[in-house]
Amino acid sequence: MLRNLLLAGAALLAGCATVPRGGEAPRAAQAESATAVGRTAAAIRRIEDIDRQLNSVIAIDPTALDQARALDAAGGARGPLWGMPILIKDNIESKGPLPTTAGSLALMGNVTNRDAPLVARLRQAGAVILGKANLSEWANFRDSDSISGWSAVGGQTRNAHALDRNACGSSTGSGVAVAAGLAPAAIGTETNGSITCPASISGIVGFKPTVGLVSRTHIIPISHSQDTPGPMTRTVREAAMVLTAMAGSDAADPATREADARKTDYVAALSPNSLRGRRLGVMRFATGFGTDEAFEQALQVLRAYGAVLVDIDKFEGRGQIGSESYKVLLSEFKADLNAYLATTPPTVRTRTLADLIAFNKANAATEMPLFGQNIFEGSEKTKGLDDPEYKKARATSFRLAGPEGIDRMLKEHNVAALVGPTVAPAWQIDAVLGDQYPGGGGGSLAAVAGYPHLTVPMGSVRGMPVGLSFMGAKWSDALILSLGYAYEQASRKRLEPRFIRSIEETPDVQRAFEGIPLATVR
């Protein structure tokens, strides 16, 4: 109900037409218009037509068309993103009447009227801030039995390829909206997989930059060690365009002090020939989970376009990285969230994590109808950033993932980057058991180390998309994007969503489920 009120307040989602059938492609709203108003209005119509069944958009910014009109009226030189409608994940602040909620009813009063620096940079480049994308509530850091893509404000986000499938957390709305053609680009955030997983599962491009390349100021945090925003788009070129606009130093975010010196024109750095003669490490230790056939086909493409592939069969210590990193996230979440809440307007009554825990208990029927808050409760018990156990966990997890992980593999195998399948295909949404995450991929290494990670569509498993990951050293963002661009141009594996109800209803699967009647067996 709350989601509908927000949408009605924006005067945009009062009705919904039928979702396209079969393989009908969402190309109409993606066609470029000669005006910013035309592009923005087309995106709004697309949302009106489709999103009721996807729940990928929490609210349209009611100023979106005014922003577009101002761009059209200004004339003159056009910025690199001129007139591009971009959705912002609803843990990122933007000016205007919409609250920044992280999907929680506790933050419905969080109308800050301030742009996150990355949003300000997008506006300067000519983008139109279209609205707020749904997400896994609190960026999937509330309970270990959560359902990815669910928030109390936005409801359950559904995969555009099969509506009963999950879209992975926590930037679910951003991934689904781009896949469905509701906007050409969206901004996600990642602490550990929350850009790359939903991008892979929705069959689009997702880029997690080096931590510190893009400001985190005015973003509801989990971890200052691992959090970063990043672009989610249909193509690598679009991701490079958006990243070029967003990247840069911010005095309020110490992690970005090198960003101005490190950033470049990421579009200009793209080359379809970047695979030629490039040595790439194949993360055999992070393969499987149903993606082997698609991955082997991707490797054939890489070889055909000049890459030299070096198998890396083993990597010790992955389990320890996960357990130590989780301790870091618990400690940093409490400290970082309390600091953020202290900056919110007086209309936000929950000023600490402890307040949020109490709010959820008092409003359990709406905030916790499906799962609880054991992560919140575990975080509240931590002892702060001066705790020796926290400091040890951070040092250990970073060392194993970075210097003794990605850096060591690059050096010992003399490779420029690492490749592997991003994640398993999408699992079914399950309100009884929660996420049935099948695992897979080596993306946690890049997340914990804070290094760049790009996922690009590499095919499908029974009609559900899977992605190919490219990872590299800190500040190698331009190289990683260029490698992914060359693969994308060679493979052309992006799938248009079919909006079917279930993979199990497709003819081939139905026939297999029904079996062969005994009367027909000779």
Protein Blocks (a to p, Z undefined) as FASTA:
>chain_A
ZZmmmmmmnopmmbccdddehjbccfklmpccfbfklmmmmmmmmmmmmmmmnopafbdc
fklmmmmmmmmmngmaddfkgoiacdddfkbccedjbdcekhpaklmmmcghpacfklmm
mmmnopacfbdcdddehhhpabfkbcehiafklopaddfkbmkbcebiaklmmmmmmmno
pafbdcdddfbhplmmmmmmnopacddddehjaccehiacfblklgccddddfbfklmmm
mmmmmgccdfklmklmmmmmmpccfklmpcfklmgopacdddfklggjhilmmmmmmmmm
mmmnopacdddfbdghklmmmmmmmmmmmmmmmmmmmmmmmmpcfklmblbfklmmmmmm
mmmmmmmmmbccklmmmmmmpgbjklmklmmmmmmmmmmmmmmmmmmmmmmnopabdcdd
fbdcdddddfknopadebecjklmmmmnopacddddebdeehiacdddddddehilmmmm
mmmmmmmmmnopaccdehiabfklpmklmmmmnopafklpZZ
